[in-house]
Amino acid sequence: MTNIKEVAKKANVSVTTVSRYLNDHPYISADKKEKIQQAMRELDYIPNSAATQLRSNKSFTIGVIVSRITNPYFAYLIEAIEKQLRDTSYHTLILQSHDDKEEELRLMNMLKQKQIDGVIMCSIENDIKTIETYTDYGPIVLVGDESLNSSKIGMIRIKHQQATYDAIEFLINKGYKEIAYCTGGKFTKSRHGSARNKGFKAAMETYQLPIQERYIFENIHTIQDGINIAEELLNQKQLPQAIFTGSDEVAAGLIQYFTAHNVNVPKNIAIIGYDNQPFSNMLKVALTTVNQPIDIIGERLVRNLISMLEDKTSIQENDSIQLSIVEREST
């Protein structure tokens, strides 16, 4: 069986250098890394992961928390994160909170128990102060909206409030005044989706348009939710002029139901989605949506966390990520 002495000889480096490489030491030149990797391939050397973990006191595992992996947005974000981690010694463990506070804390306890080395939070259910207590056990990076602030957690902020304001303004400028709205949480007194709620309210107030309670839909996430909303709106006998869905999934459900019941989109009702998932341009009516740059978000999350894991200063992003509207047929 090949050992690291043979790898070192083949790569023309010291055994110490090979050992450092296997333990993910940050101060190894790219040239030496390449030589070691080539030697390992040629010798078919596979390091003993258990021994490596024991020596380094690391699991080389990153916990990635999402609300639910069936949401395509999170699936694509996980892919972007794993792509960034591919050239490191770390791999991912995908954890689902299912929008449950207690489940999220159970998953965070894996960091406390040293089962994972760090956490990337793609969603958050608990108060930020509660999550901060877990930074005593390892680094945490969170992607969130403009309202979240922390000196202990690496923050990648997305301008959801501004993006939602822009989306509603976009609809208004197209002549739509009676606008329905979907949120992932509660419309009032809720952390989940609160930034988007503020953006919607601000735009409606700026243009002095009334917010109608019958056109506010809460805890909306899936294609089936969109189908249910479309059915409910048709039962009301009077459609709003437009609807902001909060996700492309919900928008897909709306388009599916409306087109099946001879409701013309956008003539009878305009629909705008959120995320710009790959399927949004392939629906029966191509979807106007808010674009989230998944690859950029994934790159920043990983860059921040790896920096913290290597005991460097956390990369605090000084600017938030701005979102843009992609106009298609549904508006």
Secondary structure, 3 states (H helix, E strand, C coil): CCCHHHHHHHHCCCHHHHHHHHCCCCCCCHHHHHHHHHHHHHHCCCCCHHHHHHHHCCCCEEEEEECCCCCHHHHHHHHHHHHHHCCCCCEEEEEECCCCHHHHHHHHHHHHCCCCCEEEECCCCCCHHHHHHHHHCCCEEEEEECCCCCCCCEEEEECHHHHHHHHHHHHHHCCCCCEEEECCCCCCCCCCCHHHHHHHHHHHHHCCCCCCHHHEECCCCCHHHHHHHHHHHHHCCCCCCEEECCCHHHHHHHHHHHHHCCCCCCCCCEEEEEECCHHHHCCCCCCEEEECCHHHHHHHHHHHHHHHHCCCCCCCCCCCECCEEECCCCC
